[in-house]
Amino acid sequence: MIQIIKRIIRLFALAPRYLGFDPQKVLSYKYYPKFRKDKSEWLKQGGKITSNYMILSDYSDNAGTSKGHYFHQDLLVAKLINEHAPKRHIDIASRVDGFVAHVASYREIEVVDVRPLEKSVHENIKFRQADLMNSQDLGKTDSLSCLHAIEHFGLGRYTDPIDVDGHNKGITNLVNLVEEGGRMYISFPIGKNDEVHFNAHRVFHPATVLKHPSIEQSMRLIRFDFVDDNGDLHLAKLIEDVSVDIRDGCGIYTFEKITSS
């Protein structure tokens, strides 16, 4: 009953944004007097104004964001790939204007996504449209990444077909792309339970991925990092180090393909 009440409260709290109304924009009008004062000072100094384009929310902003899932995972995995210096790197559906851009700044990266992508003028970005819930003939690679993407497979959010087992099929196909001795970097939301937040994403217990058949049979975890509920990064930890009460974390896993005897 308590969980139902919490969900109802959360729904009412988010309802204005779902309807296109942002309460933060309304609250920012407390800075309107400052805007008027700044404008008056600008004109007093002889400044010209072509048109008014009032932005009030930036008065209370910080210089930027140096926390959170994407900030930490994109920088960390790009750094790990640079240090490992693989011959080839394939990325599956990670953020293009974050992680992919980081990697493309120093090496070639092959990007695969179920959605289309306009051809980039940056020669280090090679793109192919494909659905990794199905096996793909991309050839073997010694380095592969899939950051904050596997949790979406099969939910239909990104035009992919509905498939309740989409994430499991995706992981199997990712593992199959990695050659023996190669590395796979994968990240996704972690919480205290396995959950489906339809149609946004899945959330996984930190240890769930280790029980996936293809991971158990073919991969060895060589590094685990995670972002906690506060958006802070914890480097080179054990899975057991994650708080049992975590709700909105991000697990970042580095696997190595086991060499068959």
N, C-alpha and C positions, 0 to 999 in steps of 0.2 A: 504494500500500500504506500509506503514511504517513497519507493522508487517511482511509482506512478505520479505521486504529487510533485516530485522533483522534476519529472519530465514535462508535466503540465506547466509548471512555473517557467522552465527553460523555454518551452514553446511560446509562451506569452512574451517572454523577454526578447526572443528573436523575431517575433511576428512583424514588428515594424520594418525590419530590414528586408524580410521576405517580400513585403509589399512596396519596397522601393523607398522607404522612409528611414533616414539615418539620424537617430537622436543626437549623435555626436555633432552633426552639422548645426543642429538647433542650439546646442550648448555653446558652440563656438561664437555665437552672436554676442556673447559677453565681451568679446574683443572689438566689437564694432566701434566704441568710442576711441579706441587706440587707432583703428583704421582711419577714422575721421581726423584725428590729430596728426597722424603721419601724412595724410593727404594734404592737409592745410600747410604743414611745414614744407612739403615738396613744392607746392605752388608759391609759397612765400619766398623760396630760394630761386624762383624763376623757372622751375621745371615745367615741362609741357606734358600733357596727358592726352594720348590719342584716343583711348577708350577706357572705361572702368572695367576691371576684371578682379573683383573682390575675392580674396582668399583669406579667411580668418583662422582656419584650423592650424596653420603653420606657426602661429605665434607660440603655441605650447608644445611644438614638436622638438624632439631631440635631433642631433646631427644625423642620425640614421639608426638602423637596427643591427646590433651585433649579437643577437640571440636568436633562438628558435631553431626548428627542425632544418629548414632549407639553408639558412646561413651556415650552420655548423657542418651539415652533411656534405654540402657542395664543396666547401673549401677543404674539408678533411680528406674526402675521397680523391679530389683532384690532386692533392698533395701526395697521397699514397701512390697514386698511379705514376706521378712524376718520379718518385723515388724508386719505384719498381721497374720503370722504363721498359714496358712490354713492347714486343714487335708490332702487335696489332691491338687496338682497343675498340670494342663494340659497346654501344650504350643502348639500352632498351627503355625508351619512354621517360627518361629523366627530364628535368626542366632545362629547356634550351637556353633561356636567358639567364641561367644560373650556372649549374654544373657543366653543361656542355660548353658554354662560353669560356669557363675557367680552363677546361682541358684544351679547347681549341686554340687558346692563346699560346700554347707551347708545343702542340703536337696534333697529328691527324686523329680524328675521332669519327667513327661510323655510327650514325644515329638511325635507330629503327623505331617507328611508332605506328599505331593503327590509324592515326590522324595524318592528313597531308601536311607538308611543310614547304613553304616557298623556297626555291633554290637560293642558297646563300652566296653572297659575293666573297665570303671568307672560305678560302680553298681548303682549310683544315676540316671543314664540316661536310661529310658525305652522308646523304640521306637516302633511306629506302622505306617505303610504306609497307607495313606487314603486321599481321595479327599474331602475336607470340602465344596466344592460347592454342595455336596450331603450330606444328613443327615447321621450321623454315630452313631452307637450304642456304645458309649464310656462310658455310664453311666453318672450320674450327678456329678458335681464337685463344690466345694466351691471356687475355684480359677482357672482362665483361662487367658492366655495371647496370643496375636497375634500381634507381633511387626514388623512393616514395611513389612507386607506380604499381607494383604487384598487388597492392591492396584494392586497386580499382578493377582488376581484370574480371570481366563477366558481370559487372554491375550495370552496364549500359550507359554509364555517365558520359563516356567519350565515344559514343556511337558503336561500341563493341557489342556483340550479341550477348544476351543474357545467358549466363552459365554459372550455376551455383558452385561448380568445381573449377572455375576459371583460373583462380590463383594457383591451385595445385598443378593444373596442366601447364601454366606458365612457368612455374619453378622447374618442373621436369624438363621443359624445352630449354630453359636457360642453362641448366646444368649440362645438357647434352651439347651445347655450343662450346663449352670450355674444354680445351685439350688437357691432357694429363700434365700436372704440374702448373697449370694455369690458375688464375685467380678470378673470383667472382665477388663483386661488391654489391650488396643488396641492403636496402633499408625500407622500413615501413613503420606505421604507427604501432606502438606497444602499450598495453594496459594490463590490468590484473586478470582479465579474462579474454577469451576469443569472442569477438562480437562483430556484428554486421550493422553498420549505420547506413541503411539504404536511402538514397543511392550514392551517398558520398564516398564511403570507403569501408574497409574492414579494419578491425583492430586485433592484434594478436598478442597472446601472452609471449614474453620474451623467449621462452624455451620451445615454443610450438614449432618453429621452422626446423629445429634440430631433429624433430621426429618425422619430417617429411621423408618418404622412402628414398627419393633420389639423393637427398642430402645425407641420409644415414649411410647409403651404399657407396657414394662417390665423392663426398666432400669432407674436408677437415676444417673446423673453425680455427683460424690462426689469430684472429683479433676481433674483439667486440668493444664497441664504443656506444654510448647512448646519450640522448638529450632528455633531461627530466621535465617534469611538469612546469617548471619555471623557465624553461628554455635554455638551461645551462648545459654545457657539454661535459661529459665525463669520459676521459681518455683511457683506453686499454684496461678495461674492467672485466670482471667475471659477470656472467649473466645473473649470478646470485647476488650481485651488488645492487641490482635494480630494486627499488622499494616495492614491497608487496602491494602497496596502495597506489601505485602509479596509474594514472588515468589517461594522460595525454602526452606520452613520451614518444621517442623515435629511436628504434634500434638500428644500429649501423654494423653490419656483419661483413667480415672479410673471410671468405672461404678459399681453400686451395683444393684443386682436383687431385684426388689420390691416384698415384701411379700404380697401375695393376701389376701384380707380380707375374 
